[in-house]
Amino acid sequence: MTGGFTNYFTGAPRVSSGKKVLLVILGILLALSLLVLGPVMALHQTVFNPDCIASYVDDIDVPAIAQGWLNTYVAPKNPLVAKSAELVIVNFEPQIKEGLKTGVRDTYSFLLNRLENGKLLETIAAQKPLVDNLAANVQAVLGIPVLNTLLETLGVNADSIAKSIDIKQINGYFNMLAQLAALQSVIVFIHASFVPAIILALALLIAIILIARKPGFLSGELGFILAICGVLQFVFVLPLDGSMKSALAHFNLPALLHGWLVRLVGDYTNIVMIYGGVLLLCGVVLIVLYYVFKPGTASPKAA
């Protein structure tokens, strides 16, 4: 039984020099495609996945945020209203989160679609004045004496709410989107290359198998390629993870947005590391098979 398995690895005809050169070329192309596939797949599952982005809404502690807002703007003058509102928010937290998820998912899908169609800058230019005017109008409405008095009767500090609307910060978000739109061609290429990268890797793998037709040779070459590609995934993503998280710390971002971005980087890193680990494990298994069953290592038959 063992001899038959060994012959499966060693009994095929020798690979000619011309085929070896072709196999080396195909092996290099396979390695390049596998190296690209990991990061692209991770982007496809995180940055380009509205469901992934929407899932981060679960990180929001809605009652805590509401409590902080109510304690700041309502509780000082009307603690009973603040407490009642807090209880309502706690009871309806699942529905609030589901509504937020839907809003985040739809908004992100819309932005991705505009980006892929090359219309994100146009959308930003059209929406930015509207948002600026809306923020300014809200501040103006909150400054109306009658409304101000009414809100104060309810225990709401209208002046504090008006000051919390930071138009400069809103413009900063629009500027970030504009910078993202400037990278449109790169982002669209990465997004569109996911499926072709899978097809290319499979095609190269099938071509190598059909040309070599020697399992021992295949296990050695493919094992080496997979192991090296697996190690390089870790070499690529671990420094990137640290540098991205360090870079985020230098931006003046709201705590919630900063937390989302850190988690997004972490999810991206985890996917690449899992991919690299799978490649490394498969490569090691193939290399072990190659050295265990290569010619000259099989146990001699009994006389």
Secondary structure, DSSP 4 states (H G I P E B T S, - for coil): -HHHHHHHHH-SPPPPHHHHHHHHHHHHHHHHHHHHHHHHHHHHHTTT-HHHHHHGGGG--HHHHHHHHHHHHTTTT-HHHHHHHHHHHHHTHHHHHHHHHHHHHHHHHHHHHHHHTT-HHHHHHHHHHHHHHHHHHHHHHHT-HHHHHHHHHTT--HHHHHHH--HHHHHHHHHHHHHHHHTHHHHHHHHHTHHHHHHHHHHHHHHHHHHH--HHHHHHHHHHHHHHHHHHHHHHHHHHHHHHHHHHHTS---HHHHHHHHHHHHHHHHHHHHHHHHHHHHHHHHHHHHHHHSTT-SPPPP-
